[in-house]
Amino acid sequence: MRFLIFFIVITVILSLASFYVGTRLMQSEWLFAHRRIVWLFFGLFIVIQILGPLLYRLYPDRFSEAFALHWVTYTTLGLFASLFFYTVFADTILLALSWLGRGDDAVNLERRNLFLVGSLTLGTTLVGMAQASSGPRVEEVEVPLKNLPDAFHGFRIAQISDLHVGPTIRKSYVENVVKLTSDAKPDLIALTGDFSDGTVEHLRDDIWPLAKLQAPFGKFFVTGNHDYYWDPEAWLKLHAEMGAKLLINEHVVIEKAGAKLVLAGVTDISAGEGYLDHASSPQAAAKDAPAGVPKILLAHQPASYKEAHAAGFDLQLSGHTHAGQFFPWSMVVKIAQKYYKGLNRHENMWVYVNRGTGYWGPPIRFAVPSEITIIKLVQA
């Protein structure tokens, strides 16, 4: 039922947005003359957006066909998302000119709208697709902790998040992530959720290169919202087989030269809706942790920050937002998320939000590159 409601809502939103964009584009006399083709195009676009994910879920055995269909589905979705924004942006300028009493300027600008909007949409989409396919870059971020023991000064945590292995991210992409991470030689590896979009049966070979990831102090995994969409028990079992320690509202104590560091992990903040025993709880993750030592929490969604702060954590590592994934949505995400990218300070706790090591949906990362983060702990 939730799946059906989701599709109904998406269909309504896409239909309304398509009607708006189509109506505005047909201000062009040439497109108005071919309006039947324009409406047929938008109708086909809506059908493709529904068929792609629906057929993938109903017929997962037809994985090769789903792979091709998803490229079409997600690429056209990315094109439309940019087209919608640039159309709204152009109309906002026209409206502002009209309010300022410069109607002639507005009329002249509207004549160029089709070319401007089309060029911006196509240009940013092509560049964004190239940036997405090139894979993540490694970024090192220093995080000062005032109670960090000498032994952990310079300790390096590699964070991989939102890999989204599925129809459009396959084995070669994962192998590149593994190589980049291994070359960075981290002390510990943190996998902060949303690693799969499909079944274990069909994605096992594509995600298995993660088994090669190794670090002296271990590899740890916490769930994201997408990890619950496809048989979460099977995926958790596979991550354990690949050598990751699962942190399900629990913690481990990392020891180095007699000093201690607490590393905790929580399930996704939405997990409890379908799996009651996986309800996210930073308090449970911190229970019985040694006092007076730095506490780091792995939490897929940055929205966990309030509970994490209340539970006494010094640093939270998150993902989920993709930092908007591509412009212009990188400007919109900040409305929905207080902390949506990079290093942030919440009172006396740090929150780092990874932009995503892969991508979800449109294979586009225009002006928002994917990343593998090396969190370097230093003494404040």
C-alpha positions in Angstrom: 0.0 0.0 0.0 2.8 2.4 0.8 4.5 1.6 -2.5 1.2 2.3 -4.3 0.6 5.6 -2.5 4.2 6.6 -3.4 3.6 6.0 -7.1 0.3 7.9 -7.0 1.9 10.9 -5.4 4.8 10.9 -7.8 2.5 10.6 -10.8 0.4 13.6 -9.6 3.5 15.7 -9.0 5.1 14.9 -12.3 1.8 15.5 -14.2 1.4 19.0 -12.6 5.0 19.9 -13.2 4.9 18.6 -16.8 1.7 20.6 -17.5 3.4 23.8 -16.2 6.6 23.3 -18.2 4.8 22.2 -21.3 2.5 25.2 -21.2 5.4 27.6 -20.7 7.4 26.1 -23.5 4.5 26.4 -25.9 4.8 30.2 -25.7 7.2 29.5 -28.6 5.1 29.7 -31.8 7.1 26.7 -33.3 6.4 24.5 -30.3 2.8 25.6 -30.2 2.4 24.5 -33.8 3.6 21.0 -32.7 1.8 21.0 -29.4 0.5 17.4 -29.8 4.1 16.1 -30.1 5.0 18.2 -27.0 2.2 16.7 -24.9 3.0 13.2 -26.2 6.6 13.7 -25.1 5.6 14.7 -21.6 3.1 11.9 -21.4 5.7 9.4 -22.4 8.1 10.9 -19.8 5.6 10.3 -17.0 5.0 6.7 -18.1 8.7 6.0 -18.2 9.2 7.4 -14.7 6.6 5.0 -13.4 7.5 1.9 -15.5 11.2 2.0 -14.6 11.1 1.4 -10.9 7.8 -0.5 -11.0 9.0 -3.1 -13.4 12.4 -3.4 -11.6 10.6 -4.2 -8.4 8.0 -6.5 -9.9 10.4 -8.4 -12.2 13.9 -8.3 -10.6 14.9 -11.3 -12.6 14.9 -9.2 -15.7 17.9 -7.3 -14.5 19.6 -6.6 -17.8 16.4 -5.0 -19.2 15.9 -3.0 -16.0 19.5 -1.7 -16.4 18.8 -0.2 -19.8 15.3 1.1 -18.7 16.7 2.8 -15.6 19.3 4.7 -17.6 16.5 6.1 -19.7 14.2 6.7 -16.7 16.8 8.4 -14.5 18.5 10.4 -17.3 15.1 11.9 -18.5 14.2 12.6 -14.8 17.5 14.5 -14.4 16.8 16.4 -17.6 13.3 17.3 -16.5 14.4 18.3 -13.0 16.8 20.9 -14.5 14.2 21.9 -17.2 11.6 22.6 -14.5 14.0 24.7 -12.4 15.3 26.8 -15.3 11.7 27.4 -16.5 10.7 28.6 -13.0 13.8 30.7 -12.8 13.1 32.3 -16.2 9.5 33.0 -15.3 10.6 34.6 -12.0 12.8 37.0 -13.9 9.9 37.9 -16.3 7.6 38.4 -13.4 10.1 40.7 -11.6 10.5 42.8 -14.8 6.8 43.2 -15.1 6.5 44.3 -11.5 9.2 46.8 -12.1 7.3 48.3 -15.0 9.7 47.0 -17.6 7.2 45.1 -19.7 9.1 45.6 -23.0 12.2 44.0 -21.5 10.0 41.1 -20.3 8.6 40.5 -23.8 12.0 40.6 -25.4 13.4 38.2 -22.8 10.5 35.8 -23.2 11.4 35.4 -26.9 14.7 34.0 -25.9 13.4 31.8 -23.1 13.3 28.6 -25.1 16.9 28.8 -26.2 18.2 29.9 -22.8 16.3 27.2 -20.8 17.1 24.5 -23.3 20.8 25.3 -23.5 21.1 25.5 -19.7 19.2 22.2 -19.3 21.2 20.3 -21.9 24.6 21.8 -20.9 24.4 21.2 -17.2 22.9 17.7 -17.7 25.8 16.6 -20.0 28.5 18.0 -17.7 26.7 16.5 -14.7 26.6 13.0 -16.3 30.3 13.2 -17.0 31.1 14.2 -13.4 28.9 11.4 -12.1 30.6 8.7 -14.3 34.1 9.9 -13.3 33.5 8.6 -9.8 34.3 10.1 -6.3 37.2 12.1 -5.2 39.0 11.7 -1.9 38.7 14.6 0.5 40.5 14.9 3.8 38.9 16.8 6.6 40.4 17.6 10.0 38.1 17.3 13.0 39.4 18.8 16.3 38.3 17.0 19.4 39.2 18.5 22.8 39.3 15.2 24.6 41.2 13.2 22.0 44.1 11.1 23.5 47.6 11.5 22.1 47.5 8.0 20.6 44.5 9.0 18.4 45.9 12.3 17.2 46.0 11.9 13.4 43.7 8.9 13.4 42.1 8.6 10.0 38.6 7.3 9.3 37.6 6.6 5.7 33.8 7.3 5.2 31.9 5.8 2.3 28.3 6.7 2.1 25.3 6.4 -0.3 27.0 4.1 -2.8 23.7 3.0 -4.2 24.9 -0.1 -6.1 22.1 -1.0 -8.5 21.0 -0.7 -12.1 23.3 2.3 -12.9 26.2 1.7 -10.5 27.9 -1.5 -11.1 31.1 -3.5 -10.3 33.6 -1.2 -12.0 32.4 1.8 -10.1 32.7 -0.1 -6.8 36.1 -1.4 -7.7 37.3 2.2 -8.2 35.9 3.2 -4.8 37.7 0.3 -3.2 41.0 1.3 -4.9 40.7 5.0 -3.9 39.9 4.1 -0.3 42.6 1.5 0.0 45.2 3.9 -1.5 44.4 6.4 1.2 45.4 3.9 3.9 42.9 4.7 6.6 43.0 3.4 10.1 39.3 2.6 10.1 36.5 2.4 7.6 33.0 3.7 8.2 30.2 2.7 5.8 27.3 5.0 6.5 24.3 3.4 4.7 22.4 3.3 1.4 24.7 0.8 -0.3 22.2 -1.1 -2.4 19.1 -0.6 -4.6 18.2 -4.2 -5.5 18.3 -7.7 -4.3 21.4 -9.5 -3.0 20.8 -12.2 -5.6 21.3 -9.8 -8.5 23.8 -7.3 -7.0 26.1 -9.6 -5.0 28.9 -9.7 -7.7 28.7 -5.9 -8.2 29.0 -5.0 -4.5 31.4 -7.8 -3.5 34.6 -5.8 -4.2 33.8 -4.1 -0.8 35.1 -7.3 0.8 38.6 -6.2 -0.2 38.3 -3.0 1.9 40.5 -3.5 5.0 41.9 -1.2 7.8 43.9 -1.9 10.9 41.1 -1.0 13.3 38.2 -2.6 11.2 35.4 -1.8 8.9 31.9 -0.8 10.3 28.5 -0.6 8.7 25.2 1.2 9.6 22.0 1.1 7.7 20.4 3.8 5.5 16.8 4.1 4.4 17.5 2.4 1.1 19.0 -0.6 2.8 15.5 -1.5 4.1 13.8 -1.5 0.6 15.2 -4.9 -0.5 15.3 -7.7 2.1 17.4 -6.0 4.8 18.2 -9.2 6.6 19.9 -10.6 3.5 21.9 -7.4 2.9 23.0 -7.2 6.6 24.2 -10.8 6.3 26.1 -10.0 3.1 27.9 -7.0 4.7 28.9 -9.2 7.6 30.3 -11.8 5.1 32.2 -8.9 3.4 34.0 -8.3 6.7 32.0 -5.4 8.1 31.1 -5.1 11.8 27.4 -4.2 11.9 26.5 -1.5 14.4 22.8 -1.7 15.2 22.3 0.8 18.0 25.5 -0.4 19.7 29.1 0.6 20.1 32.6 -0.8 20.1 35.6 0.5 22.0 38.7 1.1 19.8 41.9 0.8 21.7 45.3 2.1 20.6 48.4 2.3 22.8 46.3 2.0 25.9 44.0 4.9 24.9 40.3 4.4 24.0 37.8 5.7 21.5 34.1 4.9 21.3 32.7 4.2 17.8 28.9 3.7 17.8 26.3 3.2 15.1 22.6 3.5 14.8 20.1 2.2 12.3 18.4 4.7 9.9 16.1 7.1 11.6 13.2 5.7 9.6 14.0 2.1 10.2 11.5 1.6 13.1 8.6 2.2 10.7 8.9 -1.2 9.2 11.3 -3.0 11.6 10.4 -2.3 15.2 13.5 -4.0 16.6 15.6 -1.6 14.4 14.2 1.7 15.7 17.1 4.1 15.8 18.4 5.0 19.2 21.7 7.0 19.8 21.0 6.6 23.6 21.0 2.8 23.3 24.2 3.0 21.1 26.0 5.0 23.8 24.7 2.9 26.8 27.5 1.7 29.1 30.2 3.4 26.9 33.3 4.4 28.9 33.2 7.9 30.3 35.7 10.6 29.4 36.7 9.3 26.0 35.7 10.7 22.5 32.5 9.3 21.2 31.8 9.0 17.4 28.4 8.1 16.0 27.7 6.7 12.6 24.2 7.7 11.6 23.0 7.7 8.0 20.8 10.7 8.2 22.1 14.0 9.6 18.7 14.5 11.2 19.9 12.2 14.0 22.0 15.1 15.4 19.7 16.2 18.2 19.5 12.7 19.8 23.2 12.2 19.1 24.0 15.4 21.0 21.8 14.5 23.9 23.5 11.1 24.1 26.9 12.8 24.5 28.6 12.2 21.2 31.4 14.4 20.0 31.2 13.7 16.3 28.5 12.3 14.0 29.3 11.0 10.5 26.3 11.0 8.2 25.3 11.0 4.5 21.8 10.7 3.0 21.5 14.2 1.5 23.9 13.8 -1.5 24.2 17.6 -0.9 21.4 17.9 -3.4 23.4 15.8 -6.0 23.3 18.4 -8.8 22.6 22.0 -9.3 20.1 23.6 -8.8 18.8 21.1 -6.3 22.0 21.6 -4.3 20.4 25.0 -3.5 17.1 23.5 -2.4 18.3 20.7 -0.1 19.3 23.2 2.6 15.6 24.0 3.1 14.9 20.4 4.1 18.1 19.7 6.0 19.8 21.9 8.6 23.1 20.1 8.0 23.4 18.9 4.5 27.1 18.8 3.5 30.6 19.1 5.0 31.7 19.8 8.5 29.2 21.5 10.8 29.1 22.5 14.4 26.1 21.8 16.6 26.7 23.2 20.0 29.6 21.1 21.3 29.3 18.3 18.7 30.6 18.1 15.2 28.4 16.8 12.3 30.1 15.8 9.1 27.8 15.1 6.1 29.3 13.1 3.2 28.0 14.3 -0.2 27.6 10.6 -1.3 30.2 8.3 -2.8 27.8 7.3 -5.6 24.5 8.8 -6.7 20.8 7.9 -6.7 18.4 8.3 -9.6 19.7 10.6 -12.3 23.3 9.8 -13.1 24.2 13.5 -12.7 26.4 15.3 -10.2 26.7 18.8 -11.7 28.7 21.0 -9.4 28.2 18.5 -6.5 31.0 15.9 -6.9 30.8 12.6 -5.1 33.3 11.9 -2.4 35.2 9.5 -0.2 36.0 11.3 3.0 39.1 10.9 5.1 38.1 12.1 8.6 41.4 13.0 10.3 41.0 13.3 14.1 43.2 15.9 15.7 43.5 17.4 19.2 41.7 20.7 19.6 
